Amino acid sequence: MENTRLDAIVTDVLESLDRVIAEHRVTEDEWRLFVAWLTEAGTQPNEIPLLLDVHLGAAVDEVNNGTVSGTENTLEGPFYVAGAPMLTAPYVLPMRPDEPGERLVFSGTVRSTGGTPLGGAMLDVWQVSPEGGYSHFHPGYPEYNLRGRLAADAEGRFEVLTVVPTPYEIPKGGATGRLLAAMGRTAYRPAHLHLKLTCEGHRTLTTQVYIEGDPWLGRDAVLGTDKPALVAQLVRDGGGGPARCTFDFVLEPAPAAVPA
C-alpha cells in the first residue's frame, strides 16, 4: 500500500535541499566534501543520533509539545537509559563513593495544570558526572551512575540528593563536532538535570532544568533548547552544607481517549 504521508515528507525534504543547493550554488567540491562527511558520521557509533538531536531534535519537540500548557518539554537527548534503579526514601541518586562535585539537594513539587498535587508521580532523573561523562556511554562509570527513579509523596513533593551539574562539551571528536567547529559554534551545553515525569492520566513530560547564571545559557550547542522558564536558582548556604535547587513541575492531563 502506498504510504502517502512518507512520500509527502520525503518529497518536501528533497525539494528543500534542491532549493538550498540552487540558492547557495553548492559546488561539486563542496558536495563531495558533504558526502564524505555524511559517510564518516554513519560509521561512528551514536554519531547520527547526536547529530540529529543537536540540529533538528528541538524542531520535532516543538511540533509535538509546543502547545502543552504545563512545564515546557525539551529533548530527551541521546544519553537516556531506561530501567534506572527505583530509589527508596530518603532519595539519593546512585553515585561512586568518591563522586566528585558539590552536593545538591534538588526538590520541588509535581502538580496537574489545575493545581492538584500528583502524589506518586514518577521522576526519572539522570545527569552528567562532574567530569563530563554519562554512565553507559562513557567509560569508567558504574552502571546507572547518577541515574535513578523516585516517586513524589502524597502531596506531590520530592527531594533527592545528587551533585551540582556542570557544563560539558558534547562529543566533538566525530562528524558532529567537526561541523560545529566549521560553523564557528561551541560544543558546550549549559549545566542541567534531565528528567522524565510520568503520572497516570497525564502526558509524559521530558524536560531539562538549567542552573541560573551558567555561562553557556543562550549559547547551547543543542539548538532550540534555551527556555527561560526551565532555569532554576542554585542556593548555597555558605556553611558547608549541600547547595539547594527547587523546581515545581506541572503536568498536563492526557487527552481523553476517543471511543472506538
Helices and strands as residue ranges (DSSP letters): H 4-24, H 28-43, H 47-52, I 53-57, H 58-65, E 91-92, E 103-112, E 122-126, E 147-151, E 157-163, E 168-169, H 175-183, E 188-189, E 192-198, E 205-211, G 228-230, E 231-232, E 234-235, E 243-246, E 249-251
